[in-house]
Amino acid sequence: RELAYSASYGDPSGPPGCTWLFLASGGPQVAGVFPPPPGFPLRDAFDTVATTRSALLQEVERNGTVYFVLTQPRGDDVVQAVFDARYQLADRRYLLIALSITEAIGLLAAVGTAVIVGRVAVAPLAEALARQRRFIADASHELRTPITQIHTRAQVLARRARQANLPDDHRSDLDRLVRTTRRLGEVVDDLLLSARLRAAPATQPPENPVDLAALAETAVLAETDRASEQGVTLTLERPDTPVRVRGVQSALHRVISELLTNALRHTPTGGRIEVSVRHADAGDAVELTVADTGSGFEPSDRIFERFQRGSSAEGQRTGLGLALAREVITSHGGTIEATSHPGHGASFTVRLPAETGPSLLAPQPARP
């Protein structure tokens, strides 16, 4: 706009600063406060406008700066206005730098304010959550011993009832009591494991090399009697050599036990459960698979979420087992996946990084 105004109304004898006016008439003539920059006027632009009688605007980079050149008719003559934009470009550059610095300072201030406000707002919630976890851990730990004693006493009574040939309804009630106390113990174990997984890293048990194949064999042997009672065939396929991973033995044993318990719960009489342990990815990973021929689950079932049960669940479980299994495997740097064919079985696959160390932690005997 400034250039157009100068070309239309500017006085050749005294144009504005940084602007030169060239007239085509007389050879051409030049007017300005300072001598014109080298290379101006643009004679081709004069000829073009004289022929077309239309204004021509050009941007020319020359002499280390940028010139805006407007050539247009003025009456019977042709005028060319040249504007040196070096000061405007410098001002724009300084303005952009100032805006960038201001925005950076504003962003840092906003982040700092958000961090402070967030800590102030979240601190009570974090403290309440920590107290809740401590309560769950303490309560579960205190309940574990009496529940174990009750379960043991229920097993003894059930065994004596069978030996004494008590009526069937009495033996059935005692067997139901044994199953209930077992499930109660599993819930307490789940709560303890959940509290341990969500504790601070400094309180986590140390990781050691563990033979996953031997651990799976121990877990399978612990469930053999229950599988036989249900009429389910339980098999294990493992290599003769150790299959080592680094982790917490009790937590990994809990994962395998939960997968077996889940398979037994959904596999009917005459079904089959196959457990396999093998090296994968050229020995860089270890793969544990538990496959059954049970009822499976629907694709929409969120089986790995807390307190969620599959659509075919009988309602007697808390929905913590598989969620905790995923937390354990994730904390060990692995993955767990599940595939299902509803009505024809399900398969759970655990993948863990392989351990190459020489030492092993021998698996402990399973609890009765």
Beta strands, then each sheet from edge to edge (+ up, - down):
strand 1: 19-23
strand 2: 29-31
strand 3: 56-62
strand 4: 65-74
strand 5: 77-84
strand 6: 208-211
strand 7: 233-237
strand 8: 244-247
strand 9: 272-280
strand 10: 285-292
strand 11: 335-341
strand 12: 345-353
sheet 1: 2+ 1- 5+ 4- 3+
sheet 2: 6+ 8-
sheet 3: 7+ 9+ 10- 12+ 11-
end
